Amino acid sequence: MADSGFYRDLPALSSFAVALDTRHHVDLPDDWWVVIADVVDSTRAIADGAYKKVNTVGVACIAAIANLDRSIELPFLFGGDGATFAIPERLCAPAVIALRGAQQLAADSFGLHLRAGLVSVGALRAAGHWVRLAKLALSEQINQPFFSGRGWEEAERRVKRGDPGVQHVRLGEGPASASFEGFECRWQNVPSFRDVKLALIVVATALDPALNQATYARVLERIGEIFGDPGSHHPLHAGALQLSFSPLLLAGETKVRSAGRGVIAGLAYACRLLLQNVAGWWLFRHDIDTAAVAWSRYRDDLVRHSDFRKFDGALRMLLDAGETQIAELADWLAAEQAADRLAWGMHRSREALITCLVESHAGKHLHFVDGSDGGYALAARQLKAQLGERRA
């Protein structure tokens, strides 16, 4: 059995461009498993105005898996309406129980159906589907995974089709229990500093990996030319981050963290959360540091620890963008698509959502960002339409 510390011991790369270069990626061990979780019919939920609920369930899944064993660093990627993970074999049985717990949460607290399944890396590789990854150091305490190889996509297809050989996770077929410790959703939505928050997904479509690598490099270069450096188009600015006092916005965390504990526990958690945000507002306003946490730097770290750009075989980014810039980028992407080099999808949102996974406020905290009213999920729908046209 491969060491459960495989990902923890993997050297972290120093820049996004280097981590995007799949020549620096390594094979996932055969005795690890790919875990897929996604909200079924998320498009309908978005149309009903429930995208925040969809996001909440997606990040709650991540908390449930991360809490299986905090001594092991696990790679996971948030996709807007779900998440993808890799876990060692010894965590498969507890992961199934935790995912059923997430399914219970999705159904009971948010009225959503969460689909989940596990696929063996060894089985994927035996069928010719590579499963590779790297990690990028966002700071000394936080790393971000990068996935490559068609095995991740194939695992998702198998789970969604209900293929034999997949370890499907179904509520009611066994115990359901999950810890959502560390899940937080306490920040106001962040409005655009230009015109909109743009969710962008780009997939290179050549059969030659070297050509695809060159395509992603060109996409990054073109985005830099149009939007400026990452700080210029980052969807979050430390000075714009404000804690929420809205019961509606805070309800997501309350429902997740008090799931299954009854109405009284939920009310108690909501009151405690509100008091914590009042305290946080005071600490941030006066740049007060405590013995445990440098609160004066927390919002800067939040921006640095956000997943506003990532890679899972597709380049995904949330950019703060002006309409003129978007039009210029769309024209360039359309030309690249016409040359059969890539497919793409984008979606405009009014604001950015922030959902957090906090192991320690002293530095080990990760923040997931998405567009407020469809974001990555609707950008993916446009991308899938283009890929469907290409295969037709």
N, C-alpha and C positions, 0 to 999 in steps of 0.2 A: 504493500500500500504506500502510495506517495505521501510524503510528509505533509501534514495539515498546514505547516508553516510555509508552504510553497510560495504563496502570494506575498506573505509578510516579508520573506527573505529575498524577494525579487528586487534588484536594484532599481531605484526610482530615477526616471529621466528628468532632465533639467528644464526642458522647454516644450511648449505645445507642438511646435513644428517637428521637433525630434521625436516626440511620442507618436505623432501622426505617421511617421515613417515606419512602415510595417517591417522593415529589415531589422528593426530593434525589438520586435515582438518575439515571444517564445511560445512554444506549444504548452497548452494546458495538459496536465497529466491525465492519462487514460482513466484513472480511477476517480477522477472528479466528475461532477455532474453539472449540466447547465439547467438552471431553473428559470422558467418563464411564468410570469403572472401578468394578466391584463384584464381590464374591465370590459366585459362583453357589451357590445352595442353602445360604445362610448359616444358615437356620433349623435345618437338620439338623446343621450344625457346632456350633451353640449347644447343641442337645439332647445332643450328644456331649461337651459340656464344653470345646469348643475356641474359645470366643469370644475369648480373648486372642490366639489365632493369627489370627482374622479381623481383629481390630483392628490387629495387627502388619502384616498384608499391606496393609490400607488406608492406613496411614501410610507404609509403604515405597513405595507408589505416589506419594505426595506428594513424598517425598524424590527419587524418580527423575525426576519432572518438574521440581521446583525446581532440581535440579542440572544441567539442560540448559544454562542460562545464568544465572549468579548476578548478572549485570549488569542483568537485567530483573526487575522485581518482577511476579510472577504471582499472580492471585487463585485460591485453591483453598479448598474446604470439605470437611471430613472428616465422613462420614455414619455412622460406626460400622462398616459392612461394605463401605465403599468411599469414593470421593472424586469430586468434581466440580471441573473446572478450566476456565480460559479461557486460550488461548495464541494468539500471533500466528501468521500463516500460515507464516512462515519457520521456525517450530519444529515444524511438523507431522511432517516426515520423521524428525527425530531423536526426537520424542515417540513415534512408533510403535515405533522400535527400543528405546527405554527401557521402554515398556509391555510389550513382549515380554520384556524382561529381568525385569520385575516378575512377569509370568506364569510365567516359568521359576522364579523364586524361590518363588512361591506353590505351584507343583506339587512341586518337588524338596525344599524345606525344610519345607513345612507341609501337604502333601497336599491343597491347595485349588485350585479352578479359578477363575481371575480372568478376568472378561469385561471387554473394553474396546473403545471406539470413539470416533470423532471426527465431529462434525457441524458443518457450516458455519453460522456466524451469519447470513450473507447468505441462505442457503437457508431457515433458520428464519424470518427476518423476511419473506421473500417469500411464505411460507405463512401469514403473519399472526400469528406467534408472536414476541413481544417478548423481547429478551434484554438486561436492564439490570442495573446494579450500582452500588454505592457502597463506600466503605471507612471504617472507624472506626479512629481512632488509639488503640491500647491503651497505647502509650508513644511516645517519640520515635523508637524504632527498629522497632517492630512495629505493623503495621496488620492489621485483620481485614476481609475482604470481606463484603458483604451482596448477595445476589442477588435479583432480582425479575423478573417477567414469566414467562409460561407457556412461553417457549422452553427454559428449563433442564429443565423437566419433560418437554417434548416430545422434547428430545434424549435423555433417559434412556429414554423409551418406544421411540424409534427404534432405539437401540442394543440394548435388550433384545429387541425383536421381530426384529432382524436385517434391518431395512429396507434396500432399495436406496438408494443415495445416501449411506449412512453409510460412513465409512472404518473398516471393522472391523479390529481388531487380533487376529491369531491366531498363536499360537506355531507355529513350523514353516514359516511362509510368508515368512520373511526373517530377517535378522540380529536377534539378541537380546542387548542389552547395556545395563546400567544402572548408574549410580553411586548408592549409598545413603548416601553421605557425609552426616553430620549426623544420621542416624537414631539415636536413643537411647531406651532403655527400662530405666532404672536405679532407679526408685523403687518402694517397696512400695505395694501397694494401700492406699487411704485409707478406713478404716471410717467409717460414718455417725456424726455427732455427735448426731443425734437418733434416728431409727429406721432410715431407709433412704436410699439415693441414688435419686432419682426422675428417670428419663428421661421428658421430656414433649415431645410434638410437637403443635402446633396449626396447623390450616390454615383460614383464613377462606374461606367458600364462596360469597359473593355474586358476582354478575356485575359489580357496580359497584365499581371500585377504591376509591372514597371510602368506601363502606360497609365494605370489607375493612380499610382503614386504621383506621377507627374501632374495628373489632372487635379488631385487634391492640393498639391503645392500651388498650382496656378489659381485655384479658387481662393486660397488663403491670400495670395498676393493681390488678386483683384479686389477682394474685400478690403484689404489694407489701403489700396489706392483710392477706393470710393469712400470708405467710412473713416479712414485714419487708423491710428494704432488701437489696440484693444481697449485702452482706457477711454478713448473717444467714443466708442460704440458700446461700451459695457452697459447693460441694462440697469445696473445698480450703482448708485453713488452713496458713499457713507453719509453725507450730509442730508440726503433725501430719505433716509431710513427712519421711519417713525413707528413706535409701538402702537398697537391698536387697543382701543377701549370699547370697541363695538362688540356687543354680545353676539351678533350674527357672525362676525369674522372670527371670533374666539371660540365659536361653537364647535368647529371642527376638532380642535385639540381636546376640548372637553369631552366630546363624544368618543374620541379614540382612547384617551387616557383613563376614562371611567367606564369603558365598555364592560357590560355584564355585571356591574356593581350596584345598579339600582339608581333611582331618582335622587335620593338623598346624597349619595356619593357624588353624583354628577353635579348637583348644586354646590356641594362643598368644594369640589375641584374648580368650578367656575369662579367662585368667590376668591379662592386662593390664587388663581391665575390672574384675576383682575388686580389683586393687591400686589402681586409680583410685578405686573406691568407698571403700576404706579411707582413702585420702588425703582424699577428699571428706568422709567422716565426721569426720575430725580437724579439717579447716578449718571445717566447720559448727559442731562442738562448741565450738570456741574463738573463733568469729567472727573468723577470720583473713582479712585481705584481702591479695592479692598485687598486684604492679605491673600485672598484666593484668586481674584480675577482683576485684570487690568481693564476695567470697564471703559476707560477713555479710549482704548484701542479696539474694543469689541466690534464696532461697526466696520472699521477698516478691515479687520480679519474676516468679517462676514462677507464682504465684497470679494476678498481674496479667496475665500473658501467656497465660492459659489460655482455651480456647474454650468455656467452660461455658454460654454462651448465644450463639446465632447465628441467621441468617435466610437462607433460600434459597427464598423463596416459601412456606415454612413456618417458624414460630417453633419453635426447638429449644432446650431447656434441660435441664441436669442440676442438680437442686436437692438440697440436704440437707434432708430433710423428716421431720416426724412424721406418724404415721398419722392423727391427728385433723385435721391440716392437709390431708393428701391427700384425706380424705373430704369436707372442706368444698370443696376445689377441684373434685373430681370432680362433686359435686352442681351446682356453678355451671356447669361446662362442659357437663354433661348438659342443663341448662336452655337454655343458649345453642345447643346442638345441636338441641334440640327446636324452637327458634325459627328453625332453618335458617340460622344465622349462621356456624357453624363445624363442623369435625370434629376429633377429637383422639385421641391414643393415649398411654398411659403404661405404664411398666414399673418395678417396684421391684427394686433390686439391693442386695446387702449392702455393697458397697464401690465405690469409684471407681477405674478404671484410668487411668494416666497414660502416654502415649506422646509422645515429644518429637522435635522437629526443631530442631537446634542448628546455626546457622551460626557463632555466636560466643557463648561463655559470658559475654562482657563485656556482653551486652545483647540481641543478636539471636537470641533463642530463643523458640520457640512450642510450646505444650503442649496436646495433645488429650486431653480427658477424656470418659469414657463409663462406663456402669454395668458392673459386673464380670461379670454373667452374662446378658447379653442386651441391656441398655441400649436404645440407639436402635433397633437392629434389631427388637426385639420390640415396642417402642412403635409402630414403623412398621407392623407387622403389624396391630395393633389399629386404627390409623388407616385403613389400606387397607380393612379390613373395613367400617368406618363409611362410607367413601366409596363402596364397592361397594353398600351398602344404599341409599345416597342416590340412586344412579343407577338402581337397579332399579325 
